[in-house]
Amino acid sequence: MSNKMSSTDEVSWMSWFCGIRGNEFFCKIDEDYIEDKFNLIGLSEVVPNYREALGIILDLEPKDEFETDVTDQSAEMLYGLIHARYILTNRGIDQMLDKYKMGDFGYCPRVYCDNQPMLPLGLSDTPCEAMVKNYCPRCVDVYTPESARFHNTDGAYFGTGFPHMFFMVRPEYRPSPPTKQFVPRLYGFKIHSLAYQLNLK
């Protein structure tokens, strides 16, 4: 008999975590992926309180109102690092594709990208080095998420290669480059590039 929570009134930890405001970029990882130890290789050396954190994620640990903030943070870090691996799999990409098509990751602010949906991207694969950014596949540039609620989401939980793997697996969703580009003008005439050079003399 499984020692996981069986009450229908209980919300799983993963459902709770993904439902937190500011965690909309995350998808819910399949439990069997987490239960496969091969997928977690190396994480025990990175995440403090690894066993307790894994137990919390899989609802193997009974909920304790006295759980420390350190343990909660470890569970969030572990989930995030597993998430970065999971979204590179076919199942993970399919889940992120649904969110991409719904515009859950936001739209490119560049005018000539014509509201192109974006994907989350990390500028580093190491936790606590950089917050999550948005990658536009049309102009191939990176932006800070518009909503401040994503400004504290670690970019390592999405990884530096996710958008590129996404479009390798689902190339039919790769948009064509923008056909228009902004050209600065004054009185109808194009401004020469030399006009932007600083006069340092």
Backbone as a printed PyTorch tensor [residue, N CA C, xyz], in Angstrom:
tensor([[[  0.8470,  -1.1980,   0.0000],
         [  0.0000,   0.0000,   0.0000],
         [  0.8800,   1.2450,   0.0000]],

        [[  0.5670,   2.1950,  -0.8450],
         [  1.3810,   3.4020,  -0.9630],
         [  1.2290,   4.2670,   0.2610]],

        [[  2.3270,   4.9020,   0.6740],
         [  2.2620,   5.8100,   1.8100],
         [  2.0820,   7.2420,   1.3630]],

        [[  1.7210,   7.4440,   0.0860],
         [  1.4310,   8.7910,  -0.3870],
         [  0.0680,   9.2270,   0.1220]],

        [[ -0.2030,  10.5330,   0.0700],
         [ -1.4840,  11.0440,   0.5080],
         [ -2.5860,  10.4630,  -0.3650]],

        [[ -3.6290,   9.9580,   0.2480],
         [ -4.7180,   9.3560,  -0.5100],
         [ -6.0200,  10.1350,  -0.3880]],

        [[ -6.0600,  11.0940,   0.5150],
         [ -7.2900,  11.8530,   0.7170],
         [ -7.5900,  12.7220,  -0.4900]],

        [[ -8.8360,  12.6830,  -0.9310],
         [ -9.2360,  13.4990,  -2.0800],
         [ -9.2660,  14.9740,  -1.7260]],

        [[ -9.2620,  15.2860,  -0.4170],
         [ -9.2930,  16.6800,   0.0160],
         [ -7.9050,  17.3140,  -0.0350]],

        [[ -6.8870,  16.4580,  -0.1210],
         [ -5.5230,  16.9670,  -0.1190],
         [ -5.0960,  17.3410,  -1.5310]],

        [[ -4.3930,  18.4530,  -1.6210],
         [ -3.8130,  18.8700,  -2.9000],
         [ -2.3630,  18.4220,  -2.9000]],

        [[ -1.9140,  17.7920,  -3.9700],
         [ -0.5310,  17.3320,  -4.0280],
         [  0.4070,  18.5260,  -3.9620]],

        [[  1.6260,  18.2690,  -3.4770],
         [  2.5900,  19.3550,  -3.3550],
         [  2.8650,  19.9760,  -4.7120]],

        [[  2.9930,  19.1510,  -5.7600],
         [  3.3050,  19.6790,  -7.0940],
         [  2.1790,  20.5550,  -7.6220]],

        [[  0.9330,  20.1330,  -7.3990],
         [ -0.2030,  20.9510,  -7.8390],
         [ -0.2250,  22.2730,  -7.0860]],

        [[  0.0620,  22.1900,  -5.7870],
         [  0.1040,  23.4050,  -4.9660],
         [  1.2010,  24.3420,  -5.4520]],

        [[  2.3960,  23.7970,  -5.7080],
         [  3.5350,  24.6130,  -6.1180],
         [  3.2780,  25.2800,  -7.4680]],

        [[  2.7820,  24.5160,  -8.4210],
         [  2.5350,  25.0620,  -9.7620],
         [  1.3870,  26.0660,  -9.7690]],

        [[  0.5500,  26.0130,  -8.7240],
         [ -0.5830,  26.9250,  -8.6390],
         [ -0.2770,  28.2400,  -7.9460]],

        [[  0.9180,  28.3500,  -7.3790],
         [  1.3040,  29.5860,  -6.6920],
         [  1.4550,  30.7160,  -7.7070]],

        [[  0.9500,  31.8780,  -7.3490],
         [  1.1020,  33.0510,  -8.2090],
         [  2.5920,  33.3310,  -8.4080]],

        [[  3.0270,  33.4240,  -9.6580],
         [  4.4360,  33.6010,  -9.9710],
         [  5.0960,  32.3300, -10.4630]],

        [[  4.3810,  31.1900, -10.3300],
         [  4.9210,  29.9150, -10.7920],
         [  4.2140,  29.4250, -12.0510]],

        [[  3.5640,  30.3360, -12.7580],
         [  2.8020,  29.9400, -13.9490],
         [  3.6750,  29.4060, -15.0740]],

        [[  4.9640,  29.6900, -15.0440],
         [  5.8610,  29.1880, -16.0910],
         [  6.1390,  27.6970, -15.9330]],

        [[  5.9360,  27.1660, -14.7250],
         [  6.2330,  25.7550, -14.4650],
         [  5.1160,  24.8480, -14.9620]],

        [[  5.4960,  23.6620, -15.4350],
         [  4.4980,  22.6290, -15.7130],
         [  4.5990,  21.5750, -14.6150]],

        [[  3.5940,  20.7520, -14.5080],
         [  3.5850,  19.7030, -13.4870],
         [  4.3260,  18.4840, -14.0200]],

        [[  5.3800,  18.1050, -13.3150],
         [  6.2140,  16.9840, -13.7280],
         [  5.5000,  15.6710, -13.4480]],

        [[  5.5770,  14.7370, -14.3770],
         [  5.0120,  13.4060, -14.1500],
         [  5.7450,  12.7370, -12.9950]],

        [[  4.9830,  12.1380, -12.0900],
         [  5.5960,  11.5120, -10.9140],
         [  6.5540,  10.3980, -11.2880]],

        [[  6.2150,   9.6210, -12.3160],
         [  7.0910,   8.5050, -12.6700],
         [  8.4500,   8.9880, -13.1450]],

        [[  8.5040,  10.2290, -13.6890],
         [  9.7880,  10.7960, -14.0810],
         [ 10.6400,  11.0640, -12.8410]],

        [[ 10.0250,  11.5910, -11.7990],
         [ 10.7490,  11.8950, -10.5650],
         [ 11.1430,  10.6150,  -9.8390]],

        [[ 10.3020,   9.6010,  -9.9210],
         [ 10.5680,   8.3450,  -9.2190],
         [ 11.6790,   7.5350,  -9.8790]],

        [[ 12.0380,   7.8660, -11.1100],
         [ 13.1460,   7.2060, -11.7910],
         [ 14.4500,   7.8630, -11.3350]],

        [[ 15.2220,   7.1540, -10.5340],
         [ 16.4290,   7.7290,  -9.9380],
         [ 17.4450,   8.1870, -10.9810]],

        [[ 17.3990,   7.5920, -12.1710],
         [ 18.3320,   7.9770, -13.2260],
         [ 18.1610,   9.4520, -13.5890]],

        [[ 16.9230,   9.9400, -13.5120],
         [ 16.6440,  11.3300, -13.8770],
         [ 17.1200,  12.3260, -12.8250]],

        [[ 17.4870,  11.8290, -11.6500],
         [ 17.8720,  12.7120, -10.5460],
         [ 19.3600,  12.6640, -10.2410]],

        [[ 20.1110,  12.0050, -11.1020],
         [ 21.5470,  11.8410, -10.8540],
         [ 22.2240,  13.2030, -10.6560]],

        [[ 22.9880,  13.2970,  -9.5840],
         [ 23.7760,  14.4950,  -9.3040],
         [ 23.0630,  15.5520,  -8.4800]],

        [[ 21.7330,  15.4600,  -8.3650],
         [ 20.9980,  16.5080,  -7.6630],
         [ 21.1690,  16.4380,  -6.1480]],

        [[ 21.4450,  15.2470,  -5.6300],
         [ 21.6280,  15.1140,  -4.1780],
         [ 22.8550,  15.8830,  -3.7070]],

        [[ 23.8030,  16.1400,  -4.6250],
         [ 25.0120,  16.8690,  -4.2610],
         [ 24.8080,  18.3790,  -4.3430]],

        [[ 23.7100,  18.7870,  -4.9470],
         [ 23.4520,  20.2200,  -5.1530],
         [ 22.4120,  20.7540,  -4.1760]],

        [[ 21.3980,  19.9370,  -3.8980],
         [ 20.2580,  20.3890,  -3.0910],
         [ 20.4250,  19.9740,  -1.6390]],

        [[ 20.4250,  20.9360,  -0.7130],
         [ 20.4810,  20.5740,   0.7110],
         [ 19.1960,  19.8750,   1.1390]],

        [[ 19.3120,  19.0020,   2.1430],
         [ 18.1580,  18.2470,   2.6500],
         [ 17.4450,  17.5010,   1.5080]],

        [[ 18.2580,  16.8790,   0.6580],
         [ 17.7450,  16.2560,  -0.5670],
         [ 16.6380,  15.2380,  -0.2910]],

        [[ 16.8680,  14.3120,   0.6290],
         [ 15.8800,  13.2540,   0.8770],
         [ 14.5600,  13.8220,   1.3810]],

        [[ 14.6450,  14.7590,   2.3000],
         [ 13.4280,  15.3750,   2.8260],
         [ 12.6960,  16.1410,   1.7260]],

        [[ 13.4730,  16.8490,   0.9040],
         [ 12.8770,  17.6210,  -0.1920],
         [ 12.1700,  16.7080,  -1.1810]],

        [[ 12.7960,  15.5780,  -1.5240],
         [ 12.1820,  14.6330,  -2.4560],
         [ 10.9070,  14.0480,  -1.8590]],

        [[ 10.9380,  13.7740,  -0.5650],
         [  9.7450,  13.2600,   0.1050],
         [  8.5980,  14.2490,   0.0750]],

        [[  8.9160,  15.5270,   0.2300],
         [  7.8780,  16.5680,   0.1800],
         [  7.2670,  16.6420,  -1.2120]],

        [[  8.1140,  16.6440,  -2.2420],
         [  7.6340,  16.7560,  -3.6220],
         [  6.6980,  15.6050,  -3.9820]],

        [[  7.0650,  14.3880,  -3.5560],
         [  6.2780,  13.2040,  -3.8960],
         [  5.1880,  12.9070,  -2.8650]],

        [[  5.0240,  13.8050,  -1.8960],
         [  4.0080,  13.6300,  -0.8500],
         [  4.2300,  12.3500,  -0.0520]],

        [[  5.5030,  11.9700,   0.1050],
         [  5.8410,  10.8010,   0.9090],
         [  5.9940,  11.1790,   2.3730]],

        [[  6.2770,  12.4480,   2.6090],
         [  6.4390,  12.9480,   3.9720],
         [  5.1120,  13.5080,   4.4540]],

        [[  4.6740,  13.1400,   5.6590],
         [  3.4460,  13.7440,   6.1810],
         [  3.6230,  15.2370,   6.3580]],

        [[  2.5670,  15.9870,   6.0570],
         [  2.6600,  17.4410,   6.1770],
         [  2.8770,  17.8220,   7.6330]],

        [[  3.8580,  18.6540,   7.8400],
         [  4.2490,  19.0740,   9.1780],
         [  4.1670,  20.5880,   9.2510]],

        [[  3.3060,  21.0780,  10.1470],
         [  3.1430,  22.5240,  10.2520],
         [  4.4110,  23.1960,  10.7600]],

        [[  5.3390,  22.3910,  11.2780],
         [  6.5840,  22.9530,  11.7890],
         [  7.7420,  22.7830,  10.8060]],

        [[  7.4100,  22.4560,   9.5640],
         [  8.4410,  22.3280,   8.5410],
         [  9.2320,  23.6330,   8.4570]],

        [[ 10.5330,  23.5030,   8.3450],
         [ 11.3660,  24.7060,   8.3150],
         [ 11.3550,  25.3300,   6.9310]],

        [[ 11.6490,  26.6140,   6.9000],
         [ 11.7520,  27.3140,   5.6230],
         [ 12.8670,  26.7190,   4.7740]],

        [[ 13.9080,  26.2190,   5.4420],
         [ 15.0440,  25.6350,   4.7250],
         [ 14.5930,  24.4050,   3.9470]],

        [[ 13.7810,  23.5670,   4.5720],
         [ 13.2830,  22.3660,   3.9050],
         [ 12.3780,  22.7360,   2.7400]],

        [[ 11.5160,  23.7280,   2.9360],
         [ 10.6400,  24.1850,   1.8510],
         [ 11.4580,  24.7150,   0.6730]],

        [[ 12.4830,  25.4890,   0.9830],
         [ 13.3380,  26.0320,  -0.0770],
         [ 14.0720,  24.9230,  -0.8180]],

        [[ 14.4580,  23.8860,  -0.0780],
         [ 15.1330,  22.7560,  -0.7110],
         [ 14.1880,  22.0340,  -1.6570]],

        [[ 12.9280,  21.8800,  -1.2490],
         [ 11.9400,  21.2210,  -2.1020],
         [ 11.7050,  22.0310,  -3.3760]],

        [[ 11.6310,  23.3410,  -3.2350],
         [ 11.4260,  24.2000,  -4.4020],
         [ 12.6330,  24.1460,  -5.3380]],

        [[ 13.8350,  24.1530,  -4.7700],
         [ 15.0380,  24.0700,  -5.5910],
         [ 15.1110,  22.7290,  -6.3110]],

        [[ 14.8300,  21.6450,  -5.5920],
         [ 14.8810,  20.3220,  -6.1990],
         [ 13.8620,  20.2070,  -7.3260]],

        [[ 12.6460,  20.6820,  -7.0780],
         [ 11.6260,  20.6250,  -8.1210],
         [ 12.0650,  21.4320,  -9.3440]],

        [[ 12.6280,  22.6040,  -9.0960],
         [ 13.0640,  23.4570, -10.1910],
         [ 14.1470,  22.8070, -11.0370]],

        [[ 15.1090,  22.1660, -10.3940],
         [ 16.2040,  21.5390, -11.1280],
         [ 15.7360,  20.2960, -11.8810]],

        [[ 14.7930,  19.5670, -11.2870],
         [ 14.1970,  18.4310, -12.0100],
         [ 13.3920,  18.9580, -13.1890]],

        [[ 12.6930,  20.0590, -12.9730],
         [ 11.8690,  20.6710, -14.0130],
         [ 12.7170,  21.0440, -15.2360]],

        [[ 13.9130,  21.5850, -15.0030],
         [ 14.7950,  21.9750, -16.1030],
         [ 15.1630,  20.7700, -16.9640]],

        [[ 15.2660,  19.6020, -16.3490],
         [ 15.5680,  18.3740, -17.0940],
         [ 14.3110,  17.8320, -17.7750]],

        [[ 13.2230,  17.8840, -17.0570],
         [ 11.9740,  17.2940, -17.5540],
         [ 11.4720,  17.9860, -18.8170]],

        [[ 11.5910,  19.3080, -18.8800],
         [ 11.0470,  20.0310, -20.0440],
         [ 11.8920,  19.8420, -21.3060]],

        [[ 12.9790,  19.0940, -21.1960],
         [ 13.7520,  18.7230, -22.3770],
         [ 13.3090,  17.3750, -22.9410]],

        [[ 12.4040,  16.7000, -22.2340],
         [ 11.8780,  15.4200, -22.7070],
         [ 10.6500,  15.6640, -23.5760]],

        [[ 10.2490,  14.6690, -24.3260],
         [  9.0680,  14.8080, -25.1910],
         [  7.8170,  15.1370, -24.3830]],

        [[  7.6530,  14.4790, -23.2480],
         [  6.4730,  14.7440, -22.4150],
         [  6.4910,  16.1680, -21.8750]],

        [[  7.6590,  16.5980, -21.4300],
         [  7.7690,  17.9580, -20.9110],
         [  7.5410,  18.9960, -21.9910]],

        [[  8.0910,  18.7530, -23.1650],
         [  7.9100,  19.6930, -24.2760],
         [  6.4400,  19.7870, -24.6600]],

        [[  5.7280,  18.6670, -24.6490],
         [  4.2960,  18.6920, -24.9780],
         [  3.5160,  19.5460, -23.9830]],

        [[  3.8760,  19.4500, -22.7080],
         [  3.1880,  20.2570, -21.6930],
         [  3.5100,  21.7350, -21.8630]],

        [[  4.7740,  22.0240, -22.1430],
         [  5.1620,  23.4230, -22.3330],
         [  4.5860,  23.9700, -23.6370]],

        [[  4.3860,  23.1180, -24.6200],
         [  3.7760,  23.5350, -25.8810],
         [  2.3590,  24.0410, -25.6450]],

        [[  1.6160,  23.3360, -24.7990],
         [  0.2500,  23.7780, -24.4810],
         [  0.2700,  25.1730, -23.8670]],

        [[  1.2150,  25.4140, -22.9740],
         [  1.3200,  26.7190, -22.3220],
         [  1.7810,  27.7850, -23.3250]],

        [[  2.6740,  27.3960, -24.2240],
         [  3.1710,  28.3020, -25.2670],
         [  2.0270,  28.7510, -26.1680]],

        [[  1.1930,  27.7990, -26.5900],
         [  0.0810,  28.1300, -27.4780],
         [ -0.9610,  29.0060, -26.7830]],

        [[ -1.0360,  28.8930, -25.4660],
         [ -1.9810,  29.7100, -24.6960],
         [ -1.4010,  31.0920, -24.3560]],

        [[ -0.1170,  31.2780, -24.6450],
         [  0.5170,  32.5610, -24.3340],
         [  0.8550,  32.7300, -22.8650]],

        [[  0.9930,  31.6050, -22.1450],
         [  1.2570,  31.6780, -20.7040],
         [  2.6060,  32.3100, -20.3790]],

        [[  3.5320,  32.3010, -21.3370],
         [  4.8640,  32.8480, -21.0890],
         [  4.9880,  34.3030, -21.5400]],

        [[  3.8990,  34.8570, -22.0280],
         [  3.9130,  36.2430, -22.4560],
         [  4.1930,  36.3770, -23.9460]],

        [[  4.1570,  37.6250, -24.4090],
         [  4.3300,  37.9280, -25.8280],
         [  5.4760,  38.9190, -26.0010]],

        [[  6.1510,  38.8210, -27.1160],
         [  7.3040,  39.6900, -27.3660],
         [  6.8640,  41.1520, -27.3990]],

        [[  7.5640,  42.0260, -26.6710],
         [  7.1960,  43.4490, -26.6560],
         [  7.6330,  44.1890, -27.9190]],

        [[  8.4440,  43.5560, -28.7440],
         [  8.9190,  44.2080, -29.9620],
         [  7.7560,  44.3710, -30.9430]],

        [[  7.5380,  45.5680, -31.4280],
         [  6.3930,  45.8820, -32.2740],
         [  6.3280,  44.9900, -33.5040]],

        [[  7.4660,  44.8140, -34.1810],
         [  7.4600,  44.0910, -35.4460],
         [  7.4490,  42.5660, -35.2640]],

        [[  7.4190,  42.0970, -34.0220],
         [  7.2570,  40.6580, -33.7820],
         [  5.7770,  40.2810, -33.7180]],

        [[  4.9120,  41.3060, -33.7100],
         [  3.4740,  41.0820, -33.8620],
         [  2.9110,  40.1080, -32.8180]],

        [[  3.1770,  40.4110, -31.5390],
         [  2.6550,  39.6130, -30.4260],
         [  3.0530,  38.1360, -30.5040]],

        [[  4.2890,  37.8960, -30.8610],
         [  4.8090,  36.5370, -30.9210],
         [  4.8900,  35.9420, -29.5160]],

        [[  4.2960,  34.7470, -29.2770],
         [  4.4450,  34.0900, -27.9740],
         [  5.9090,  33.7690, -27.6880]],

        [[  6.2840,  33.8450, -26.4170],
         [  7.6700,  33.5960, -26.0220],
         [  7.7760,  32.3260, -25.1900]],

        [[  9.0130,  31.9530, -24.8890],
         [  9.3190,  30.7900, -24.0660],
         [ 10.2580,  31.2000, -22.9390]],

        [[ 10.1900,  30.5290, -21.7830],
         [ 11.1080,  30.8560, -20.6850],
         [ 12.5180,  30.3590, -20.9860]],

        [[ 13.4950,  31.0920, -20.4750],
         [ 14.8980,  30.7780, -20.7210],
         [ 15.7310,  31.1620, -19.5110]],

        [[ 16.7130,  30.3450, -19.1860],
         [ 17.6740,  30.6880, -18.1490],
         [ 18.9580,  31.1930, -18.7820]],

        [[ 19.5680,  32.1820, -18.2040],
         [ 20.8600,  32.6680, -18.6860],
         [ 22.0060,  31.9000, -18.0550]],

        [[ 21.6770,  31.0290, -17.0830],
         [ 22.6680,  30.1760, -16.4330],
         [ 21.9740,  28.8940, -15.9900]],

        [[ 22.7180,  27.7920, -15.9920],
         [ 22.1810,  26.5230, -15.5070],
         [ 22.4830,  26.3150, -14.0270]],

        [[ 23.1570,  27.2710, -13.4240],
         [ 23.4930,  27.1990, -12.0070],
         [ 22.4800,  28.0060, -11.2010]],

        [[ 21.8690,  27.4040, -10.1740],
         [ 20.8610,  28.1300,  -9.3770],
         [ 21.4310,  29.3980,  -8.7480]],

        [[ 20.5570,  30.3870,  -8.6010],
         [ 20.8480,  31.6450,  -7.9100],
         [ 21.8190,  32.5590,  -8.6590]],

        [[ 22.0120,  32.3200,  -9.9480],
         [ 22.8920,  33.1950, -10.7300],
         [ 22.1230,  34.1930, -11.5790]],

        [[ 20.9480,  33.8130, -12.0710],
         [ 20.1730,  34.7140, -12.9260],
         [ 18.7070,  34.3210, -12.8910]],

        [[ 17.8420,  35.3160, -12.9220],
         [ 16.4080,  35.0610, -12.9180],
         [ 15.9310,  34.6990, -14.3230]],

        [[ 14.7580,  34.1060, -14.4020],
         [ 14.2180,  33.6470, -15.6830],
         [ 13.9850,  34.8190, -16.6410]],

        [[ 14.2260,  34.5810, -17.9210],
         [ 13.9770,  35.5630, -18.9720],
         [ 13.0060,  34.9640, -19.9860]],

        [[ 12.5380,  35.8100, -20.8780],
         [ 11.6750,  35.3510, -21.9630],
         [ 12.4480,  35.3980, -23.2770]],

        [[ 12.3200,  34.3400, -24.0460],
         [ 13.0060,  34.2350, -25.3360],
         [ 11.9850,  34.3450, -26.4580]],

        [[ 12.2240,  35.2680, -27.3850],
         [ 11.3420,  35.4040, -28.5410],
         [ 11.9580,  34.6660, -29.7230]],

        [[ 11.2790,  33.6580, -30.2530],
         [ 11.8410,  32.9060, -31.3830],
         [ 11.7500,  33.6430, -32.7130]],

        [[ 11.0490,  34.7800, -32.7390],
         [ 10.9390,  35.5110, -34.0030],
         [ 12.1220,  36.4700, -34.1830]],

        [[ 12.3890,  37.2860, -33.1800],
         [ 13.5280,  38.2110, -33.2820],
         [ 14.7870,  37.6210, -32.6500]],

        [[ 14.6500,  36.4360, -32.0330],
         [ 15.7640,  35.7120, -31.4120],
         [ 16.4730,  36.5920, -30.3870]],

        [[ 15.6700,  37.2390, -29.5430],
         [ 16.2450,  38.0800, -28.4900],
         [ 15.6220,  37.6880, -27.1560]],

        [[ 16.1940,  38.2260, -26.0880],
         [ 15.8030,  37.8570, -24.7260],
         [ 15.2870,  39.0870, -23.9940]],

        [[ 14.2200,  38.9000, -23.2070],
         [ 13.5780,  40.0130, -22.4970],
         [ 13.2990,  39.6370, -21.0460]],

        [[ 13.2440,  40.6360, -20.2050],
         [ 12.8100,  40.4360, -18.8220],
         [ 11.2890,  40.3110, -18.8270]],

        [[ 10.7350,  39.3190, -18.1240],
         [  9.2740,  39.1850, -18.0950],
         [  8.6040,  40.4800, -17.6590]],

        [[  7.4980,  40.7920, -18.3030],
         [  6.8140,  42.0540, -18.0280],
         [  6.2870,  42.1090, -16.6030]],

        [[  5.7110,  41.0100, -16.1340],
         [  5.1330,  40.9980, -14.7970],
         [  6.2110,  40.8060, -13.7350]],

        [[  6.1610,  41.6170, -12.6950],
         [  7.1600,  41.5570, -11.6290],
         [  7.0830,  40.2530, -10.8450]],

        [[  5.9730,  39.5400, -10.9440],
         [  5.8430,  38.3090, -10.1590],
         [  6.7830,  37.2050, -10.6470]],

        [[  7.3560,  37.3790, -11.8480],
         [  8.3060,  36.3910, -12.3600],
         [  9.7610,  36.8130, -12.1310]],

        [[  9.9690,  37.9650, -11.5540],
         [ 11.3230,  38.4890, -11.4270],
         [ 12.1480,  37.7750, -10.3680]],

        [[ 11.5050,  36.9400,  -9.5490],
         [ 12.2380,  36.1750,  -8.5410],
         [ 12.2720,  34.6830,  -8.8650]],

        [[ 11.9150,  34.3240, -10.0870],
         [ 11.9390,  32.9280, -10.5050],
         [ 13.3120,  32.6040, -11.0910]],

        [[ 13.9480,  31.5980, -10.5440],
         [ 15.3090,  31.2580, -10.9520],
         [ 15.3370,  30.7210, -12.3810]],

        [[ 16.2070,  31.2910, -13.2040],
         [ 16.3140,  30.8600, -14.5970],
         [ 16.8540,  29.4540, -14.7580]],

        [[ 17.6140,  28.9740, -13.7580],
         [ 18.1760,  27.6200, -13.8310],
         [ 17.0810,  26.5580, -13.8490]],

        [[ 15.8730,  26.9220, -13.4080],
         [ 14.7710,  25.9530, -13.3740],
         [ 14.1580,  25.7380, -14.7540]],

        [[ 14.6840,  26.4560, -15.7520],
         [ 14.2470,  26.2800, -17.1470],
         [ 15.4300,  25.9630, -18.0580]],

        [[ 16.6210,  26.3560, -17.6360],
         [ 17.8280,  25.9990, -18.3530],
         [ 18.1250,  26.8890, -19.5470]],

        [[ 19.3610,  26.8280, -19.9870],
         [ 19.8110,  27.6830, -21.0780],
         [ 19.4560,  27.1230, -22.4530]],

        [[ 19.0590,  25.8550, -22.5210],
         [ 18.8250,  25.2390, -23.8270],
         [ 17.3910,  24.9180, -24.1580]],

        [[ 16.4550,  25.2160, -23.2490],
         [ 15.0770,  24.7770, -23.4690],
         [ 14.4440,  25.2590, -24.7750]],

        [[ 14.4620,  26.5730, -25.0810],
         [ 13.8020,  27.0110, -26.3270],
         [ 14.3750,  26.3400, -27.5690]],

        [[ 15.6820,  26.0950, -27.5510],
         [ 16.3400,  25.5080, -28.7120],
         [ 15.9370,  24.0380, -28.8870]],

        [[ 15.8470,  23.3130, -27.7760],
         [ 15.3620,  21.9280, -27.8450],
         [ 13.8940,  21.8980, -28.2590]],

        [[ 13.1330,  22.8490, -27.7420],
         [ 11.7040,  22.9410, -28.0490],
         [ 11.4850,  22.9920, -29.5570]],

        [[ 12.2250,  23.8700, -30.2430],
         [ 12.0200,  24.0300, -31.6780],
         [ 12.7280,  22.9570, -32.5070]],

        [[ 13.6760,  22.2490, -31.9160],
         [ 14.2490,  21.0950, -32.6010],
         [ 13.2420,  19.9490, -32.6440]],

        [[ 12.5000,  19.7850, -31.5320],
         [ 11.5180,  18.7120, -31.4480],
         [ 10.2310,  19.0870, -32.1780]],

        [[  9.8500,  20.3750, -32.0880],
         [  8.6130,  20.8300, -32.7380],
         [  8.9220,  21.9730, -33.7130]],

        [[  9.6480,  21.6830, -34.8050],
         [ 10.0650,  22.7420, -35.7380],
         [  8.9030,  23.4380, -36.4360]],

        [[  7.7420,  22.7810, -36.4700],
         [  6.5880,  23.4010, -37.1340],
         [  6.0850,  24.6360, -36.3940]],

        [[  6.5320,  24.8120, -35.1460],
         [  6.1020,  25.9760, -34.3680],
         [  7.1350,  27.1100, -34.4000]],

        [[  8.2400,  26.9020, -35.0990],
         [  9.2390,  27.9660, -35.1890],
         [  8.7290,  29.0510, -36.1480]],

        [[  8.5980,  30.2860, -35.6730],
         [  8.0790,  31.3540, -36.5470],
         [  9.1340,  31.8430, -37.5260]],

        [[  8.6930,  32.4460, -38.5940],
         [  9.6180,  33.0530, -39.5520],
         [ 10.1470,  34.3610, -38.9750]],

        [[ 11.3300,  34.7970, -39.3880],
         [ 11.8840,  36.0750, -38.8860],
         [ 10.9660,  37.2350, -39.2640]],

        [[ 11.0190,  38.3240, -38.5070],
         [ 10.1850,  39.4910, -38.8380],
         [ 10.5480,  40.0620, -40.2020]],

        [[  9.5470,  40.4970, -40.9190],
         [  9.7820,  41.0460, -42.2610],
         [ 10.0360,  42.5460, -42.2340]],

        [[  9.7080,  43.1840, -41.1130],
         [  9.8950,  44.6330, -41.0080],
         [ 10.9180,  44.9630, -39.9290]],

        [[ 11.5640,  46.0710, -40.0920],
         [ 12.5270,  46.5660, -39.1170],
         [ 12.3820,  48.0690, -38.9990]],

        [[ 12.4690,  48.5650, -37.7990],
         [ 12.3300,  49.9980, -37.5750],
         [ 13.4970,  50.7550, -38.1960]],

        [[ 13.1740,  51.8130, -38.9470],
         [ 14.1900,  52.6600, -39.5600],
         [ 14.0000,  54.0870, -39.0410]],

        [[ 14.9430,  54.6020, -38.2660],
         [ 14.7980,  55.9680, -37.7390],
         [ 14.8370,  57.0050, -38.8510]],

        [[ 13.9030,  57.9630, -38.7960],
         [ 13.8120,  59.0010, -39.8250],
         [ 13.6110,  60.3680, -39.1790]],

        [[ 14.0190,  61.3940, -39.8860],
         [ 13.8010,  62.7650, -39.4700],
         [ 13.3670,  63.5610, -40.6970]],

        [[ 12.1620,  64.1290, -40.6140],
         [ 11.5760,  64.8330, -41.7610],
         [ 11.5030,  63.9360, -42.9990]],

        [[ 11.2700,  62.6390, -42.7450],
         [ 11.1060,  61.6990, -43.8430],
         [ 12.3940,  61.1040, -44.3730]],

        [[ 13.5420,  61.5960, -43.8870],
         [ 14.8220,  61.0900, -44.3680],
         [ 15.4290,  60.1280, -43.3400]],

        [[ 16.0640,  59.0740, -43.8290],
         [ 16.7460,  58.1410, -42.9490],
         [ 17.8950,  58.8450, -42.2430]],

        [[ 18.0660,  58.5200, -40.9690],
         [ 19.1620,  59.1080, -40.2010],
         [ 20.4010,  58.2510, -40.3990]],

        [[ 21.4830,  58.8760, -40.8230],
         [ 22.7180,  58.1490, -41.0890],
         [ 23.2830,  57.5870, -39.7890]],

        [[ 23.8760,  56.4020, -39.8810],
         [ 24.4160,  55.7440, -38.6890],
         [ 25.5030,  56.5710, -38.0120]],

        [[ 26.2070,  57.4040, -38.7720],
         [ 27.2620,  58.2430, -38.1760],
         [ 26.6910,  59.2640, -37.2080]],

        [[ 25.4080,  59.5610, -37.3320],
         [ 24.7900,  60.5460, -36.4460],
         [ 24.6820,  60.0400, -35.0200]],

        [[ 24.7720,  58.7220, -34.8540],
         [ 24.6510,  58.1340, -33.5140],
         [ 25.9970,  57.9770, -32.8230]],

        [[ 27.0600,  58.2350, -33.5390],
         [ 28.3660,  58.1080, -32.9190],
         [ 28.6390,  59.3060, -32.0280]],

        [[ 29.1940,  59.0000, -30.8450],
         [ 29.4830,  60.0620, -29.8760],
         [ 30.6970,  60.8750, -30.3310]],

        [[ 30.6150,  62.1760, -30.1570],
         [ 31.7550,  63.0410, -30.4360],
         [ 32.5900,  63.1370, -29.1560]],

        [[ 33.6650,  62.3990, -29.1510],
         [ 34.4870,  62.3080, -27.9290],
         [ 35.5470,  63.4030, -27.8700]],

        [[ 35.6300,  64.2470, -28.8800],
         [ 36.6420,  65.2940, -28.8780],
         [ 36.2110,  66.4940, -28.0500]]])
